[in-house]
């Protein structure tokens, strides 16, 4: 079984973001692998271990994205490839999906293409479904467990608001993984050493055999949300009933109810 897992390099979730002259700035905070993608890598590795497969990590971005790929290698991925081209600097989700699909086709023999639920920077969660649409494969989203997988089909358990949903599909397929699947493993010391020395090939659009896909969505303007004056008030009283009555009066006075 051959599994492609897609990872992205993003600002650390603990970074304090600001907007300077229309440009997002995260200061000295490091770039890290997208947290959701760690769950995707873990899922890919577990499936490869169980079904005698191999995991190929792929990322779209500039040279910085190689760090996310090295993280995937340190976790246990067998190979890693960076897709990078100046023409993709402002690619939207639809354009990126066409590139992801082309990368899957160039790898060849892929049974599963696995993504994290979403990226914490753009936060759209569109890539898995769009990539599946371009490939013409089933899209199985919000996957929390995989009860069965054989040569021709897969059964997954989806985490939805109402509970869990069992869905079956044919292979090859595209999956998006949620954190309920499994806690991502820590990269081993040997894995980190191996990843640090890895030569990661770079594919351009020419290598993929495609021209730059049209991007229909662009960020016309980026601005910080307006600052809000927030005040707090402690509600006290002799007992719980008195506190509850005061709180109810305040809520009504503010027009919340």
C-alpha positions as CSV (number, residue, x, y, z in Angstrom):
1,X,0.0,0.0,0.0
2,X,1.3,3.5,-0.9
3,X,0.1,6.4,1.1
4,X,0.7,10.1,0.3
5,X,0.4,12.4,3.3
6,X,0.3,16.2,2.9
7,X,1.9,18.5,5.4
8,X,2.1,22.3,5.7
9,X,4.5,24.7,7.5
10,X,2.7,27.3,9.6
11,X,3.4,29.8,12.3
12,X,3.4,28.3,15.8
13,X,-0.1,28.4,17.3
14,X,1.3,30.2,20.3
15,X,2.7,33.0,18.2
16,X,1.2,36.5,18.7
17,X,0.1,37.6,15.3
18,X,-0.1,41.2,14.2
19,X,-0.9,43.0,10.9
20,X,1.7,45.6,9.7
21,X,0.8,47.5,6.6
22,X,-1.5,44.7,5.4
23,X,1.1,42.0,6.0
24,X,0.7,39.4,8.7
25,X,3.6,39.3,11.1
26,X,4.3,36.6,13.8
27,X,7.6,38.1,15.1
28,X,10.3,35.7,16.1
29,X,7.9,32.8,16.6
30,X,9.1,29.6,14.8
31,X,7.4,28.0,11.9
32,X,6.2,24.5,12.7
33,X,4.3,21.6,11.0
34,X,0.6,22.3,10.9
35,X,-0.7,20.6,14.1
36,X,-3.6,18.9,12.3
37,X,-1.1,17.4,9.8
38,X,0.7,15.5,12.6
39,X,-2.5,13.5,13.1
40,X,-2.5,12.9,9.4
41,X,1.1,11.6,9.5
42,X,0.2,9.4,12.5
43,X,-2.7,7.9,10.6
44,X,-0.6,7.3,7.5
45,X,2.1,5.6,9.5
46,X,-0.3,3.3,11.4
47,X,-2.0,2.2,8.2
48,X,1.4,1.6,6.6
49,X,2.6,-0.5,9.6
50,X,-0.6,-2.5,9.5
51,X,-0.8,-3.1,5.8
52,X,2.8,-3.3,4.8
53,X,2.9,0.0,3.1
54,X,5.0,3.1,2.8
55,X,4.4,6.7,3.5
56,X,5.4,9.6,1.2
57,X,5.2,13.1,2.6
58,X,4.4,16.0,0.3
59,X,4.4,19.8,1.0
60,X,3.6,22.8,-1.1
61,X,5.6,26.0,-0.3
62,X,9.0,27.5,-0.2
63,X,12.3,26.2,1.4
64,X,10.8,26.7,4.9
65,X,8.3,23.9,4.1
66,X,11.2,21.4,4.2
67,X,11.1,21.6,8.0
68,X,7.6,20.2,8.0
69,X,8.7,17.5,5.7
70,X,11.6,16.7,8.0
71,X,9.2,16.4,10.9
72,X,7.2,13.9,8.9
73,X,10.4,12.0,8.1
74,X,11.5,12.0,11.7
75,X,8.1,10.5,12.7
76,X,8.7,7.7,10.2
77,X,7.7,8.7,6.7
78,X,9.8,6.8,4.1
79,X,10.2,9.8,1.7
80,X,9.5,13.5,1.4
81,X,9.0,15.8,-1.6
82,X,8.6,19.6,-1.7
83,X,6.5,21.1,-4.5
84,X,7.7,24.7,-5.0
85,X,7.3,27.1,-7.9
86,X,7.2,30.9,-8.0
87,X,4.0,30.7,-9.9
88,X,2.3,29.2,-6.9
89,X,3.1,32.0,-4.5
90,X,-0.5,33.2,-4.3
91,X,-2.3,29.9,-5.0
92,X,-5.7,29.6,-3.5
93,X,-7.2,26.3,-2.2
94,X,-8.5,25.3,-5.7
95,X,-5.2,25.9,-7.3
96,X,-3.3,24.1,-4.6
97,X,-5.7,21.1,-5.0
98,X,-4.7,20.8,-8.6
99,X,-1.1,20.8,-7.6
100,X,-1.7,18.1,-4.9
101,X,-3.6,15.9,-7.4
102,X,-0.7,16.3,-9.9
103,X,1.8,15.3,-7.2
104,X,-0.2,12.2,-6.3
105,X,-0.3,11.2,-10.0
106,X,3.4,11.8,-10.4
107,X,4.1,9.5,-7.4
108,X,2.0,6.8,-9.0
109,X,0.3,3.8,-7.4
110,X,-1.1,5.9,-4.5
111,X,-3.9,4.1,-2.6
112,X,-4.6,6.8,0.0
113,X,-4.0,10.6,0.0
114,X,-4.2,11.8,3.6
115,X,-4.6,15.4,4.9
116,X,-5.1,16.9,8.3
117,X,-8.6,18.3,9.0
118,X,-7.5,21.9,8.1
119,X,-4.5,24.2,8.3
120,X,-4.4,26.6,11.2
121,X,-3.3,29.6,9.1
122,X,-5.8,29.7,6.2
123,X,-8.3,27.6,8.2
124,X,-10.5,26.7,5.3
125,X,-10.3,22.9,5.4
126,X,-11.0,22.8,1.6
127,X,-7.9,21.0,0.3
128,X,-8.9,17.4,1.0
129,X,-12.3,17.6,-0.7
130,X,-11.0,19.7,-3.6
131,X,-8.1,17.3,-4.2
132,X,-10.4,14.4,-4.2
133,X,-12.6,16.2,-6.8
134,X,-9.7,16.8,-9.1
135,X,-8.5,13.2,-8.8
136,X,-12.0,11.8,-9.2
137,X,-11.6,9.8,-5.9
138,X,-14.0,9.4,-3.0
139,X,-13.5,12.0,-0.2
140,X,-13.8,10.7,3.3
141,X,-13.6,13.6,5.7
142,X,-13.4,14.1,9.5
143,X,-12.0,10.5,9.9
144,X,-11.6,9.5,13.6
145,X,-11.1,5.8,13.0
146,X,-10.7,3.2,10.2
147,X,-12.5,0.0,11.2
148,X,-11.5,-1.9,8.0
149,X,-9.3,-1.5,5.0
150,X,-8.7,-4.0,2.2
151,X,-7.4,-4.1,-1.3
152,X,-10.4,-2.4,-2.8
153,X,-12.4,-0.6,-0.1
154,X,-12.2,1.3,3.1
155,X,-14.6,1.8,6.0
156,X,-14.1,4.9,8.2
157,X,-15.7,6.4,11.3
158,X,-16.4,10.1,10.9
159,X,-16.6,12.5,13.9
160,X,-19.6,14.7,13.3
161,X,-21.6,17.1,15.5
162,X,-24.3,14.5,16.0
163,X,-21.9,11.7,17.0
164,X,-20.2,9.2,14.8
165,X,-21.0,8.1,11.3
166,X,-19.8,5.0,9.5
167,X,-19.0,5.5,5.8
168,X,-17.6,3.1,3.2
169,X,-15.7,4.0,0.0
170,X,-13.6,2.5,-2.7
171,X,-9.9,2.9,-3.1
172,X,-8.0,5.0,-4.0
173,X,-9.5,7.6,-1.7
174,X,-8.7,10.9,0.0
175,X,-9.0,11.2,3.8
176,X,-8.9,14.1,6.2
177,X,-8.0,13.2,9.8
178,X,-9.2,14.6,13.1
179,X,-7.4,14.5,16.4
180,X,-9.6,11.7,17.7
181,X,-7.8,9.3,15.5
182,X,-4.7,8.9,17.7
183,X,-2.1,11.0,19.5
184,X,0.8,11.7,17.1
185,X,4.0,9.9,18.0
186,X,7.1,11.8,19.0
187,X,9.9,11.7,16.5
188,X,12.6,9.3,17.6
189,X,16.2,10.4,18.1
190,X,17.3,8.3,15.2
191,X,14.5,9.6,13.1
192,X,15.5,13.2,13.8
193,X,19.1,12.4,12.9
194,X,18.0,10.7,9.7
195,X,15.6,13.6,8.8
196,X,18.3,16.2,9.4
197,X,20.5,14.6,6.8
198,X,17.8,13.9,4.2
199,X,18.0,15.4,0.8
200,X,14.5,16.5,-0.1
201,X,13.8,16.7,-3.8
202,X,11.9,19.7,-5.2
203,X,9.3,19.4,-7.9
204,X,8.3,22.4,-10.0
205,X,5.1,22.8,-12.1
206,X,7.2,21.6,-15.0
207,X,8.1,18.4,-13.2
208,X,4.5,17.8,-12.5
209,X,3.6,18.4,-16.1
210,X,1.1,21.1,-15.4
211,X,0.9,24.9,-15.9
212,X,0.1,27.3,-13.1
213,X,-3.5,26.7,-12.1
214,X,-5.8,29.8,-12.0
215,X,-6.5,31.2,-8.5
216,X,-9.9,32.7,-8.2
217,X,-9.6,33.8,-4.6
218,X,-7.2,36.4,-3.3
219,X,-6.7,38.3,-0.1
220,X,-7.6,41.8,-1.2
221,X,-6.9,43.3,2.2
222,X,-5.7,42.1,5.6
223,X,-6.4,44.1,8.7
224,X,-6.4,43.5,12.5
225,X,-9.9,43.3,14.2
226,X,-10.8,46.5,16.0
227,X,-9.7,46.7,19.6
228,X,-12.6,46.3,22.1
229,X,-13.0,47.8,25.5
230,X,-13.8,44.9,27.8
231,X,-14.8,45.3,31.4
232,X,-15.7,42.7,34.0
233,X,-17.8,42.8,37.1
234,X,-17.7,40.4,40.0
235,X,-21.2,39.4,41.2
236,X,-21.2,38.8,45.0
237,X,-23.9,38.0,47.5
238,X,-24.7,36.3,50.8
239,X,-25.7,33.1,49.1
240,X,-26.1,31.4,45.7
241,X,-29.7,32.5,45.3
242,X,-28.8,36.2,45.9
243,X,-25.9,35.9,43.4
244,X,-28.1,34.3,40.8
245,X,-30.8,37.0,41.2
246,X,-28.2,39.8,40.8
247,X,-26.7,38.0,37.8
248,X,-30.2,37.6,36.2
249,X,-30.9,41.3,36.7
250,X,-27.6,42.3,35.0
251,X,-28.2,40.0,32.1
252,X,-31.6,41.5,31.5
253,X,-30.3,45.0,31.9
254,X,-27.7,44.4,29.2
255,X,-30.3,43.1,26.9
256,X,-28.8,39.6,26.6
257,X,-32.2,38.1,27.4
